[in-house]
Amino acid sequence: MAEERDQTGASRGDLPQPDEYSEPHLEDGAVLNGEAKEKTTKHKSVKCNLNLLQMLKAAERWSPPQSRDRYGAEESEEGTGELVTEALKTGMQIQSTEQKPKFNKHYANTSRRSPAGSISQLSIDSYSSVCSDSEDESSPRDKPQKTSKGLSDFCIKNMKQAEFGRREIETAQQEMPALMVLRKRACEERPLAGAKVVGCTHITAQTAVLIETLSVLGAQCRWAACNIFSTQNAVAAALAERGIPVFAWRGESEEDFGWCIDRCVGAETWQPNMILDDGGDLTHWIYKKHPGLFRKIIGIVEESVTGIYRLYQLSKAGKLCVPAMNVNDSVTKQKFENLYCCKESILDGLKRTTDIMFGGKQVVVCGYGEVGKGCCAALKALGAVVYITEVDPICAVQACMDGFRVITLSEVVRQADMVITCTGNKNVVEREHLDRMKSGCIVCNMGHCSTEIDLLSLRTAELRWEHVRPKVDHVIWPDGKRIVLLAEGRLLNLSCSTVPLFVLSITATTQALALIELYSAPEGRYKQDVYLLPKKMDEYVASLHLQTFDAHLTELTDEQAKYLGISKHGPFKPNYYKY
């Protein structure tokens, strides 16, 4: 999703040439070898004052029967469940290894009775249930599934979650005003009538709103996930229930990942004519496995820096068969998703996985592009001491002017409490860096691909992997030193938390308009090359979101427009303008 343009020179040089592509596994991070063992932590009970304990028991005896029944019969053993609940209400911290899972379960059950307008069930469940290790981890590939209408052309984890997924999609619609306006304005015209869009993106409530918008605008859609950890299973179920073929579930293996993409594009009775990609995995797969499909494909829309690199490589080699639209470098995507989205979501992902306090921590952020800028601003605001690594002198000067010290990773790695990569490059953090890190250092990635951290070098016999909690692993050295690896080096915010709905509304609207532009453009307008989204469309996406802030634009007079040499209706800036 979000990634950077930093270190592009090194990245493009290291990317495989189109005629040298290896067999696609499409997310370069390998899966843990062997089965991770759960580490059980024993909590010590807090000793309570005897009088207070008697008061709690008395309160328990006087509680109405219905308040006891709401938690179920499994907690009837001497009223322990009620005691824990009442103690928590009084601010005590009584911990019990046996009772904690039950209390969490009760919290989730209680949240289902929230009134309309409060947080939806899936918003509360998104981390606990969707990310939980206790969820069935078996592959659904061989399990027959059908929707309520008898459709079976999909593969997701659990159809029973469709209702919760639908609620989450409806909640997302409230924070994605531009797509809803686009639906209303273009539903009668149906500019995508006849379009067959095959997509490979993160499957979340936000992208579900985009997929259903494309359907309203006339397109037929088939979808797979671009990340094995980011799929919201309930949302995938809701899309399948609406008749959209979806092949994705959270926790796919690398083999499952390729199988899902192949099921999307290899349907015998359905051939796509448009591609919407995030990371280049889908485009790469079609080139390798189904090159004949490009005879009918009109264009490609790509939103990630990794995918754009691959497209430019194909174009340079003369092997790009169709026009491609570069959404990643559109102003709205760069600024709003990469900068503002990461500014908020980086903290959420780190807090959920590590419970760390940022004040005084020494953090190294690799890359100071838009994602890096957002991460650094958030970390600095909470009191972290932030260092920057950069290869681009322009970005390095920006970092210095913003008050950060620019340094090489080798110089600072021994004292770092946390290392965050967001470059879009490969092997930014290598084994020599990992060997020199202090015990307890947190390592994570905010770029698109897992290649930024050299994980393959950690899959050796002398290092031991210990699974601690969902998306958190400890890699332990022979001397006992351990580093904390988050999401196996994959995208932190979408793997371990969520991202702001409003920001993704901007990106999703940009993707929809790019598809419409390529599909409806007259023959010959776009050649077999990579194009930026027209500036007029960028401005239109931004204008659709202004009403959310009750913002009012000033209109140029004819004289002012003539003086500037532009149309009074835009575009207002030339393509080379840097916002």
Salt bridges, closest charged atoms under 4 A:
GLU3 OE2 - LYS333 NZ 3.80
GLU3 OE1 - HIS448 ND1 3.54
GLU23 OE1 - LYS289 NZ 3.18
GLU27 OE1 - ARG490 NE 2.97
ASP28 OD1 - HIS25 NE2 3.26
GLU74 OE2 - HIS106 NE2 3.68
GLU75 OE2 - HIS106 ND1 3.48
GLU86 OE2 - LYS89 NZ 3.92
ASP133 OD2 - HIS467 NE2 2.62
ASP136 OD2 - LYS143 NZ 3.02
ASP153 OD2 - ARG222 NH1 2.60
ASP153 OD1 - ARG263 NH2 3.86
GLU163 OE2 - ARG167 NH2 3.58
GLU212 OE2 - ARG166 NH2 2.69
GLU254 OE2 - ARG490 NH2 2.69
GLU255 OE2 - ARG141 NH1 3.83
ASP256 OD1 - ARG141 NH1 2.91
ASP262 OD1 - HIS290 NE2 2.80
ASP278 OD2 - HIS202 NE2 3.74
ASP278 OD1 - HIS448 ND1 3.54
ASP281 OD1 - ARG310 NH1 3.20
ASP329 OD1 - ARG5 NH1 3.24
GLU337 OE2 - LYS333 NZ 3.61
ASP348 OD1 - ARG352 NE 2.96
ASP355 OD2 - ARG469 NH1 3.36
GLU370 OE2 - LYS335 NZ 3.58
ASP417 OD1 - LYS438 NZ 2.64
ASP435 OD1 - ARG431 NE 2.72
GLU462 OE2 - ARG431 NH2 3.29
GLU466 OE2 - ARG464 NH1 3.48
GLU466 OE1 - ARG482 NH1 3.17
ASP473 OD1 - HIS467 ND1 3.00
GLU488 OE1 - ARG490 NH1 3.36
GLU517 OE2 - ARG525 NH1 2.94
ASP550 OD1 - HIS552 NE2 3.35
GLU555 OE2 - LYS568 NZ 3.58
ASP558 OD1 - LYS568 NZ 3.14
